[in-house]
Amino acid sequence: MEVKWSDRYCENLGELSGLIGFCHKNKLKSVLVTSRSRTLNCQEHNIDFEFLPASIYCYSVGYNLIHSKDTEWFK
């Protein structure tokens, strides 16, 4: 996962060269990248990129934490 607060990476995947190198080195086939406001799925360098607005991702993480069956962390 790569956290970004910009939409520019959705159109300029080459700017994510560090992430691309990490994926290749670790044989990862897909990666999640947060954006400011765009949702996009694309493929480049044999990697599936999923762009999701950071606000939606944060909401999902919070929801899953609160509604998980194991809430030991919350006590």
N, C-alpha and C positions, 0 to 999 in steps of 0.2 A: 504494500500500500504506500502511496505517496500522497501527502497532504499538500494541496496548493490552494491559494485563495485568489485565483485568477482563472479566466477562461481562455487565455492565450495558448495554453498547452494543448487544448482540444484540436487546434489547427496546426500546431507546430510541435509534433511529437519528437522531432530531432532535438529539441531543447531538454528532453528527458533522457539524455544519453547516459547519465549515471544510473537511472532506474533501468534502462534497457540493458546496460552492462550487468547490473545486479541480477536481473532475470535470466540472462544467458548463463552467467556464472553458476547460478543455483538451479538451472534447468526448470525455471518457472514458465508456464505456458500462458498465464493470465495475471493481470494486475488491476487493482482498483486505484483510481486517482480521483481525489476530490477536486472540484472546480468551484468557482464562485456561484454560477447559476445554470450551467449547461449539463445536460444528460446526453451521453453519446457512447456508442459502442463502435470500435473500429479495430482493425488488425494491421500491425506493421512489425517488421523484423521477426515474424513468426510468433508474436505475442498478441494476445487479445487484451485490449485496453477497454476498461469500463470507466467512464467519467460520470461522476455523480456529484450534485451540489453538496458542499460541506454541511449545510444546514440539514439536509435530508439524512446524511450519514450520521451526524451527531444525534438527531432525533431517534434514528433506528437503534443506535448503540444504547442510548438512555432507556428506550422502551424495553429492549431486550434485557437489560440489567434489572430493571424494576419488576418485570414480569417473569423472570427466570424462576425455576422451581428451587434452585439452590441459592438462597439469599444470605449465606453465611457472611459474605463481605459487608452486608448492610447492618449487621448487629453491632 
